[in-house]
Amino acid sequence: MDEVRRPWQPIPPHQVATWFRAFPGRWWIAGGWALDLYLRHPTRLHDDTDILILRQDVQHIHHAFPGWTIMAADPPGTLRRWHGDEQLPDHVHDIWCRRATSDSWEFQFMVMDSSDDRWLFRRDHRISGQLADLNDVLDGIPILAPEVQLLYKATSRQMREKDTADLHRMVPHLTDKRRRWLRDAIAIIDPGNPVLKIPGTRP
């Protein structure tokens, strides 16, 4: 079977959190789940479960999940087996995982670059911030700060319908500080981005 075409049976965040208790690196729930956890209630179905980790911690994956099928999106749109003795190429930012006994993908890692104590937005390194400010912790689960997750959605080359819906739904729930950060970051990358017209993102 073409690996990309395998179905998804995503693991819910609370179960993921139990698996990651022994993970030695930093990690955060990302994607749509992070937004729902921030709101503290589900807003839509989720096709997958995204987990953000730092590039410096990727080699821990094989030790934390022995026997799993672990594949890198290399190049994007395709998957290939990624072995523990191979350094992950710098251009790879997505890793798909499933147990050897499962026919479905269960979660994927999103790889973030960093420098010292700062995270770097991979689409434009002018956007960065302190690693200490990258997350919120809700019910004991670290989640990616919603404004950072929304920046990924707002600057995607092909914004999906669910991304647009997430932006419109989430912006009103952000604090003024988070909204200003999101607005300013989008304006640096793409001053004409239509997301800047969403009520609440204007100065």
N, C-alpha and C positions, 0 to 999 in steps of 0.2 A: 504494500500500500504506500502511496505517496504520503510521506510523513506530514506534510503541510495540510493534507486533506483529512487527517485523522480528526475525529470529533473531540470536542472539549467536554470535560466533566469537572468544572473548576471546584477546587477545595475552598470552602468558606473561610474567611479571615480568622475566625476564632480557632478553627482546627489548625490552620497554618501556624498560628502563634504557638501552639503547643509543640509543633515540630521544630520551631526555631529557637526554643529556649536554650539549646546547647550550641547554637550557631555563634562562632566567636567574633564575627564581624558585625557591623551595623546593618540594619535592614529596616524597611518601612513598607507597609501596605500602600500600594499606589493605584492608579487607574480609577475607575468608577467606584470601586469599593471604598477607596480612601475618602471620596466625597460623601458617600452615604454614611460612613462611620462618623465623619465630622458632623453631619446633620443629625446623627443618632437615630435614623430610621431609613428603611429602604425606599428608593425612589424609582427603581427600574430593575429589570433582570440584568444579570452580568454574564457575558459570554465567556469570560476568563477571569483569572485572579493574577494580578500583577504584583510583584515584589521588587522593590528598588533596593539595590545594593551598590556599594562603591567598587570601582574596578580593582582597587587594591585588595579586595576581599574575595574575588571570584574563585580563587583556587580552593577556598573553603567548601565550595559547593560539593565537590566530589567526596570529600571526607564526611560531610554532613548527610549526604544522601547516597551511600554506597549501594551499588546494584541498580540504581535508577537509570533510565534512558535519558541522557542529557544531550541536547542538540543545540547548536548555535545557528542563528539566522545569518548565514554567510554564503553568498551575498543575501541581502534582504529579499524576502519572498521565497527563499529556499531554506532548507534545513540540512545540516550535515552533523555527523557525530562529532562531539567535542570530548576529547579524552583528557584525563587528569594530568598527563605529563606534557600537555601542549599549552603554551601561553596563549591566552585569548587575544586574537588580533585587536589592535586599537580601534578598528572600524566596526567591530561587532558590539552591538548594544542590547541584543535580545537573546535569551537562552530559554529554550522550552524544556519542560521536565514532566516525566511521568514514571510511575513505578513500573518495574519490569513485568508485573502481573496485570497491568492495566493496558487496555487498548486505546485509552483516551488521554489527551493532555490534561494535566491537573493544575499546573501554574507555570508562569513564566517570570524569569528574572529580567528586570530592566537595569542596565549597567550605567551608572553615573560616574563621570570623571571628577576628580578632585585634586586640589593642590594644597598641601599642608592641612590647615583646618578649614578650608573653604571648598564648597561644592561649585562645580562649573556647569553651566547650561550648555549642553553639547552642540546646540544649533548656533550659539553665539556666546563666546566666552566673555563678552562684555557683561553678561548677566551672570552674577555669582552671589554667594552669600556665605555666612557662617554655617558650618555643619550643625552647630548647636541649635540653630534656628530653623532647621529644615523640617522638623517634625512636630506633631502634636502627639500626645499619648492619651488614648481614650479607652477606658476599660482595660488598661494594661497592654494595649496594642499600639505600637508606634505606627503612625500614619504620615504619609507625605503631606506637608503643608498644602492646604487646598489651593492657595494662590499659585504655587509652583506647578501643581498638577494641571491647573487651568491654563497656565502658560504653555505647557506642552500641547494641550488641545487647541489653543488659539493660534498657534504657529505651525500646526501640522500642514504639510503640503496638500493633503486631501482631507479637509475637515469633514468628518462624518456627521450624519444627522444627529446621532446621540451626543457627539461632542458639542454641537451647537446648543442642543437642549440642556446639556449639563452646564454650560456657561450661563445661559439665561436663568436657569434655576438657581445656580450657586451664587452668582455675584451679589444679589440682595442680602445674602446671609453672611457675607464677609464683613469684617470690621473695616472701619475707614482706613486703617493702616494697611490692611491686606489689599483692599481695593486700589489704593494709591500705588502700592508696589506693583500689582498686576498691570495697571494702566501704564505706568512708567516703563515697565519691562517690555510690554508689547510695542509701545511707541518707539523704543530704541531699535527694535528689530524690524518693525513694519508700521510706519506712521499712518498708513492708509488702511490698516486692518479693520474690517467691518465690526469686529468685536468691540472696538473702542466706541461704537455707537450704542452699545447696550446700556440702558439706564443704570447709573451707579458707577460706571467706569469713566464718565466725563469729569474733568476738573471741577 
